[in-house]
Amino acid sequence: MSDQNERREGEPTVDRIEDVVRAYAARVFSLPASAVRAERLAGDASMRQYFRIVLPDGRHYVVARYPEPFDPATHPYCDVTALFLKAGLPVPRIFDADGERALMLLEDLGDVRLQDWLATAEPEARRSAYREAIGLILRIQDITHLAQECGSVAARLAFDVEKLDGELRFFFTNFFEKHLGLSLDAEHRERLHEEFREIAAELAAIPRVLTHRDFHSRNLMWYRGRLYIIDHQDARLGPPSYDVASLLGDPYVELEDALIEEMIALFLQEKARGDVAWSSTRCRAFRRELDLMLLQRLLKATGTYAYQTAVLGNPVYLPYIPRALQRAARVLSRLGRFPALQRAFEEIIAPALAEQVRM
């Protein structure tokens, strides 16, 4: 079993990687490599690696090291960053991109994620931060046409049936088979996959807007008194509820029900203000859509946590599995649909969570 940061065959050692990063920064700033300090930063659930580099005059930046070379002219991160900056959205600027060496020099937004900041924030400050986050979701949705006009990669990708269903199958494989080590009987497995397809088809049929795709408290940085968006390279078209579900169903934090309800109401109020199509009927439909989207997102997130834990041997995400599944169970109960999935929660997931608590 290997860690996500384990060295691949033929890959430089950590010290050697830091030398590569220092040499890259030195070239960009016309400095000797010995004058540049490099500090490895905690990564995310991807194969990217991040380093903070500090120059002799105190200026600091982040270097992202990608797992393979890329073309800056077509790379999704460069593309979506340009789109978001054109729209005035707060994302880190790209100062240099060396595709041949798979390195990118980025604006440094510090180390405080929204998840970290919330731990000590006062209730009113938390409320204000989430109002700001909802505002960012609305602004992303508002640039759907801009993304299409610019020919952005984000406008050419979508949460279609195959994508949404594939994420649910990813959950099935990595949670039931890899994490729990179970093999469900053929009939139950087939019924689950039929329900996954039903969920995917229903969500895919909703008129699409631009989404961040992973809009939660670990991808929002608190910097200089405001929120900045990171990890936006997977932006694509999807249901209006997608980023709202990511933010308000976020397993990384505990949010009060009253705050969640207030943020949903704010989102709907702002949508109705800017678009007459968002009538009371559409708003009621949105709440049902949001529950379905929450279910899909929470199961997809569980699949990611299970993959990191069981396949990559990375324990960081293990504590979030019970929280995501407990929230999914509540949503499933509200929906009152999908009997095969309900059976899986009652007969398999609930006992597994109880056993994890006893351990």
N, C-alpha and C positions, 0 to 999 in steps of 0.2 A: 504494500500500500504506500502510495507516494504523496507527498505534500505538494500543493499547487505551485510552490516556489522551488521544488526540488530541481536540481540542475539536470537538464536534458543532456543526452550524450553529445559530446562535442561542443557544448555550450560553455562560455567562460565562467569561472568561479565568481562568487559575489564580489570579491576584491577586484577581480579583473573587470567585471561589469562596471564597477564604480570608476575604474581607470578609464574605461571607454566613455562614460558619461562626462568625466572631468575633461577629457581630451576634446570631446564635442563642444562643451561649453567654452573651453579655451579658444577653439577655432572661431566660434561665433563672436566672441568678445575680444579677439586678438590679444590673448593673455597666455602666459606660460601655464601649463596644466597644473604645476605645483602651487599656483596662486588661487586655484579654485577648490573650494570644499564641497564635497558631495555627501549627502546623508540619505540613506535609504528610507522611504516612507512605507507605511502599512499599505498593502494592496487591497484590492477588492476581489470579487468572485470571478475575475477574468485573468487572462494570461499576461496582461500588461504589468509592467513594473514602473514604480515612480521613485524619483529622487529629487530632493531639494538641493539646489546648488547655490552657494553663497560666494559672491565676488569680494575682492579686497575692499571695495568701498561700501560694503554692507548690502548692496542690492542682492535680491534673492529671487529665484525662479524655480519652476518645477520642470524636470525633464521626464517625459514619458518614453519608456522603451517598449516597443511593440515586438511581438514574437517573430515577425517576419518583415522583410522590406515592403514598402508601399509606395504608391504614386500620390504625392500631395495634391495633384490636380483632381483626383477622383476619390481620395480617401473619405469615407463617411464622416469622420470626426472633423476634418477640414471643411467639408461641404456644409454640414449642419452648423458648425461654428460660424461660418460666413453668413449663413442665412439668419441665424439668431442675432448676430451683431448688426446686420443690416436692419433688422426689425427693432433694434434697441433693447434686446433682451440681455440680462446680465449673465454672461458666460465668460470664462477666462480667455484672454486673447492669446493667439498663437504668434510667437515672435519669430520662429524658425521651424522648418520641417525638413529633415534629412531623410528622405524616403529610402535611399540606398542603405543607410545604416540603421534604419527603423527607429529613428529618434525624433522627438518633437520637443521644442522649448516653449513652455507655457507660462502664463501669468500665475503667480503664486497667491492663492487665496487663503493661506494659513491652514490650520489644522482643525478648526471648530466646525464640525458638521451640525446640522440642525438637531440631529439625534443627541449630540453631546450638549449643545446649548440648552435644550429643553430640560435637562436634568436639574438645573438650578434656577430656571426662569420662573418668575412670578406668574400667576394665572393670567393677568391682563396682558403681560408681555407674550405669553404663549398664544393667547387669542389673537393678538396683533400679528404675530409671525404667521399664523395660519391664514389669516385674512390676506396677508401679502402673498402667501403661496398660492391661494386660490386665484388671486389676481394674475399670477404668472401663468397658471393653467389657461385662464381666459385669453391672455395675450398670445400664448402659443396657438390656441385654436383660431384666433383672429388672423393669423398669418398663413392660414391654409392656402389661400389663393396666391399669396406671395411665393410660397414654396413651389406651387405649380408653375407660376410664371417664370421663376428662376430655373426651372428644370432640376430642382434639388432632388437628391437621392431619396429624401424623406417623402417626397410626393410620388415616388415610383414604387414604394413599398407599402404594404397594407396588412392590417390584421384581417386577413380573409379566413375562410373556413379552414384551409389547410394549416395556416399558422396557429390559429387558436386551438384547433384540435391537436396539432402536434405538441403544443405546450402541455395539454392535458395528458396526452400519452407519455410525455416526458415525466410528468408527475407519477403516473401509474408505474412506469418502469423503475424509476429511481426510488420512490417511496416504498411501494409494496415489495418489489422484487429485490432491489439492491439494499435498501435500508432495513426493511423488516425480514428479508429473506423468505418471502412467501410466494407460493404459486397458487393463485386463485383457480377455482374450478372453471372449466371452459365456459359454462353457461353464464356464470356471474361476470366473468371477464368480458364476454361478448356484450352483455347488457350494459355494463359500464361504458364500453367503447361507443355503444349506440347513444347513450346519454351524453357522453362527451361531444359527439358529433352534433347532437341536438343543441347543446349549449353554444358550440362554435357557430353553427348555422344561424341561430337567432341573433347572436351578437354581430356576426359579419353582415347581416342584412340591414343594420342601422346605418343611416347616412354618416359618412366619415368626415372627421376633421383631423388636423395635425395633432399628434400626441408626442410627448417626450419619450414614452415607452417604459420608463422606470423612475417615475417621479415620486420619490419618498425621502425620508429624513436623512438617509446616508448619501443622497445625491443632491442635497441642498447645503451649501456652505454658508455659515454665518460669518460675514466679513465686513468690517467697517460699518456695522450697524444695519446691514441689509442682507437679503438672501441672494445667493448666486447659484446658478444651475450648472451642474457638472454631469459627466457621463451621458451626454446627449447624442452620441453618435448613432444610436439605434432608433432615432425619431422616425415615425412613420404614420400613415393615416389609420385612424381607428375610431371607435365609438366615442362620443363626447364624454362618456362616463369613465373612460379608461384611466386617465391621469387622476381623476377625482377618487376612484377606487384605490389607486396606488397610494395616494396621499393619506386618505382617511381610514384605509384598512391596513396601513403600514404595520407589519408585525414587529418592527424595531422599537416602537414606542407604545405607550398606553395613553389613549385619549379618552376624555370623558364623553359620555353619550351626548350630553348637552352641547359640547363643543362641536362634535361631529354633525349634529343636527343643524347647528347654527351655520356651519360652513356649507352644508348642502343647500340650505335656504339662501345663503349669500350667492352661491354659484347660480342658482335658478333665477334669483332676482336680477343678477347682472345679465344673464342670457336673455331674459324677457325684455330687459331695458334696451338691449341692442338688436333684438331680432323678434319681429312680430310673430314669427313662426313658433316661438316658444310660448304658446298659450297655456292656460291652466291644464288643458288636456295633455299637451306635450310634457309638461312638468310632472304630472302624475305618472305618465309612461316612463319618464326618466328615473323615477324612484324605483320602479320595478326593474328597469334596465340596470340600474346601479347595483342592485342586489345580485343579479346574474353576473355582472362584471366582477363584483367583489368575490364571488365564488370562484370564478375562473382564475382571477389574479392570485388568490390565496392558495389555491391548489398548485398553480404554476410556481409560486414562491416556495412552497413546500418541496416541490420537485427539485428546485435549485439547491435548497438547503440540504436535502437528502443526498444529492449528487456530490456536493462539496464534502459531506461527512463520510458517506459510504464508499465513494469512488476515488476521491482525491485525498481522503484522510485528513481533511481540514475541519477541526472541531469548532471553529469560530461560530458556525451557523447552527449548531445543534440545539442551543436553547430556544431558537426561534421556531422550531418545528411544532412544539405543542401550542404555542401562542397562535400560529397561523391556522392550525387545524381546529382549535377551539373556536376561533372566529368564523371559520368556514362552516362549522357545525351549526352555529347560531344563524348564519345566513341561510343555510340549507333548510333549517326549520321554518324560517320566515317564508321561504319560497314555497314550501309544501309540495315539491315536485321531485323527480328523479329518485324513484324507489330503490334502484340498484345502488346508487351512491349513498342513500340513507342507510341501506343495509350494511354497506362497507363501513360506514361510520359507527353503527351500533355494534356490529359483530367483530370488527377488526381494529378500527382506529381507536375507539374509546378504551378497550382493554389495553391496547399498546401504550396509550398515554398514561393510563393508571399505573401500569407497570413501570414506566419511566419515572413517575412521581415517587413510587416506592423505592426505586433505586437511588 
